[in-house]
Amino acid sequence: MASAQDHPCKTARLRIWRGTDRDQGRYDEYDVAFEDGDSVLDGLVRIRLKDDPSLAVRFSCFNANVCRECTMLIDGKVEYACIAKLQPRLIQLDPLPNLPIVRDLVTDTLSRKERF
Amino acid sequence: MPDDIAIEADVLIVGGGGAGMFAAVAAARNGARVLLLDKNVVGRGGATIMAQMTCASALGEAEPDSPRLHLEDTLSAGRGLCNENLAALLCDGSPKRIRELAGWNVNWARSADGKINQVKAPGHSRKRCVYVDFLSTGAAICAALRNKTSRDPNVRRLSNVTVTDLVVRDGEIAGAVGIDVPTSAAVKIKCNAVILCTGGMTKMFRRTTASNNLAGEGIGLALRGGARIIDIEFLQFYPNGHLAPRMVGLDPTTWEPTRVKLGGRLLDGNGEEFLHRYGEADGGSYDTARDILTYAIYKEVEAGRGSPHGGVYLSFQHIGAQKLKDALGPVIEIFERNNIDLTRQPVEIFPIAHYQMGGVEVDTDMASTVPGLFAAGEIAGGANGANRLSGNALPEAVVFGERAGETAARYAARHKTTRWDDKAAQPHVDLVRQVAGRNGGDGASPGRLMDELKTLMWSKVGAFRDASALAAACARIRAMREADLDDVRIAPEQNFNSSLVEWFELRNGLLAAEAVATGALAREESRGAHQRNDFPTSDDKFLANQRLWLDRGAFASSFQRVHA
């Protein structure tokens, strides 16, 4: 059966902020194969599988846009990674601003009373 | 490693989907101090929030109906294997819970006269399924329950905490051990009752409608805690799963509610209707049961009559643009963003892993075979037999969740003395620390192993099975859990270390996967969602429920005749 993994035909370059401290972070870049229609989240899941399992990204529903957990800055704009589409160019991903960083693209979006 | 975290509650609920949140509300209103945990975010992950439309409830608002008729349809869909007491609990309890949810601001779609709309879904003898427009039934239920649980002073919700082991002492529940995901700290939870609401396991299949967190962990937790599971070989493959073109921002189940609302014509790769070849009616209506439709689609593709991506076509081209807009509202815009215009093109569909009928064996108190351990929602086995009736998953979540919350609270009140013992918990805590330190070597990541498992389950334990594929799957899964898992390399990062979470997901999920393959190999017949190419018909000898449990690390199986 055909799927994106079987027939990737284009390449996006994702420039991803990494770290646990806003003042001491770095950017890592990854090339991701994709087919038209694939989401930025598809790309992040492929990077975790193929290149770097340590990349931190928050999601649970996977491309259905109901859990609303995958918000991040995509080229400077707040977007859901699961509905933003991959493009054959450089795309920069940053954690949401104005929230404590947990790590990489994961910020502390939880209500205070839902944490220890 | 950060310091361990210790917390306590009367009732611990693992999993914050529809069943878990309803259980929390019910346990709290029966006097318990409740701890509600979710590996992801309470009320955001799991399966309930993904549910788009049908929720079966014999309200009798569209036409005369009764829980008795709903039960008859449920038993008929279950192909003889339903636990009738559990199925009756589901059907009898649904109207009360649906009206209760209405009181908590779930806006059930209504007609102009104020009556709740009810539509007929496949397998139902009445217009019985309620919904929230547009395709947001589960999201609306979750929003109401998030609100309810967040305002209840007796419910403490904790997100990003995963449970890795149950602590069992002298055969009874004493608590649980887990991981605080943002810090990787081990968490020790002292409690008198545990309700597992972790949902199903369909994430372990290559094509799936599941959230990323539905890895069958509750089955692994229950088995290692000493519980029995029942009829786990029955997994529902949802016939109308989206295949092509690529679509994001919408669950791949979306064509089922669309068909329930509008009909839709199924066509083979040559553009011809094919359901008549399987004794079903062609045309735009949608009456074919899920197991039969899945069979028909597989057989069309096998016969070389598939669509370009290996499925069949589903066409809405005979339905006018305005009618589509009225039925689907803003969902049309999501199709547009994916370059899908239903008035001009069909989509391609193929069956997709959707729902686990079997699960933890429970009685009508939702109590498992281990004192103090309860289960509710998809993880609870029995109500759906060999095939779940469309629309029964949401009432199962809320009815069984409510029931489990009440009975677990009562159990905890009767067993006030804690059975917690640090010594019993310590091996589980040590394991968390030890696995977090497995940062060396060149082993695969847990994600790679899960990826292999998804391909294996799809190809060898999928909708059509045979002895040699199932035996090979059993052997490979056992090797994964007994050998490969020890060689996996864990990322060294402390904060939000998904690879650590994934290792424990696999440790429990591999047990669930092996249980399905083991159960499927032992059931030498075809019935409902379990189809064997080497035993293509149902066999009265197997009009029996299959129980599985762990005996010194290996699976044991026993069949018991229904009604015996």
Interface residues (C-beta under 8 A of the other chain):
Chain A: M1 A2 A4 T20 E35 D36 G37 D38 S39 L41 D42 R48 L49 P53 S54 A56 V57 R58 F59 S60 C61 F62 N63 A64 N65 V66 C67 R68 E69 C82 I83 K85 V102 R103 D104 V106 D108 L110 S111 K113 E114 R115 F116
Chain B: I5 N40 V41 V42 R44 G45 G46 I49 M50 G138 A139 S150 R156 R157 L158 S159 N160 D180 P182 R207 S211 N212 N213 L243 A244 P245 R246 M247 V248 G249 L250 D251 P308 H309 G310 G311 R337 N338 N339 F350 S445 P446 G447 R448 D451 A491 P492 E493 N495 F496 N497 S498 S499
